[in-house]
Amino acid sequence: MTTPAKKVDLFYLLDFDRCLASTSKFQLLLERVVEKQTAITMAEMHQARQDFIGTFDLASYVRGRLTSMHQDGEERWVRIESEFVDMALGQDLLEPGAHQLLRALDSRELPYGIVTYGGDAWQRAKIAAAGLLYVPHLVTGQKEKGLLIADWQRENGYQLPPQLADNVFAQRLVFVDDKPFSFVGLPPDVRGICVTPIEDAMETDVSLLPKNVEVAHGLREVTRLLFGYSVG
C-alpha cells in the first residue's frame, strides 16, 4: 500500500553558492589546503579556472590531478577534504544575513532545503564545511532550476524530491537564488526571490526575470520580504 504524502502549506528552496555561502572563500580555503598537502600550486589552480569554459569545479580538478599523479589519489583527496571541512567549520563562510535567515526559518519550524547546481563531491564538501549537512539538500546538474521545479508540479502543488523531503507534497514554494537564469521556467505560482550582491547590485541583470520573481539586495532583505522585519 502506498503511504499518502505528507502535505505542507509552504516549502522554501534556497540556493547555496553566492547565496547562502561565499563560494570565493570556500575556493580560497580549499586552494590553501591543496597547496599545503600536494604538489599542485595555487597558480596551477588559478590557471585551470581561467582556462575552463563553464562552471569550474575545483574539487573535480584536484581529484583528477591527484588520481593521475598518485596511485592513492582518491585517499589523498579524502584527507584533503577532511582538513578542508575541519578548517572551514572554525570560520564563518556564509554570506551576510544567512544565519539570520536560517534562524528565522528554524524558529518558525518552516520546512526548507538547499537546491544547488554543480558537481556532487564539491557541493557536498562545501555544504559540510558550512555546517549545513543537517539541511536537506539536492545537488543538480540543471542550471535552470525553474525547469527543475516545474517537473515537480502536480495538481494543486508540488511533489518534492526525496533528497529534500521524504514523501512530502507542498502546496506552495518559495525559491531564493542569486542567478537570474536559475529562474528560467519557474512556474508562475512559485514565489521567486533573486538576491543581488551587497557589494554591487548592478552586477546582476534582473531585467528578464519572470513577473513572479522579486529582487532582494542581500539576504537580510530576503528575510524582510519573507517575514516583514529587517535583521542586523
Secondary structure as UniProt FT lines:
FT   STRAND          6..14
FT   TURN            18..20
FT   HELIX           23..37
FT   HELIX           42..51
FT   HELIX           58..69
FT   TURN            71..72
FT   HELIX           73..89
FT   TURN            96..97
FT   HELIX           98..107
FT   TURN            108..109
FT   STRAND          112..117
FT   HELIX           120..129
FT   TURN            130..131
FT   TURN            133..134
FT   STRAND          137..140
FT   HELIX           145..151
FT   STRAND          153..154
FT   TURN            155..156
FT   STRAND          157..159
FT   TURN            162..164
FT   TURN            166..167
FT   STRAND          168..177
FT   HELIX           180..183
FT   TURN            184..185
FT   TURN            188..189
FT   STRAND          191..196
FT   HELIX           201..203
FT   TURN            207..208
FT   TURN            211..212
FT   STRAND          213..217
FT   HELIX           219..227
//
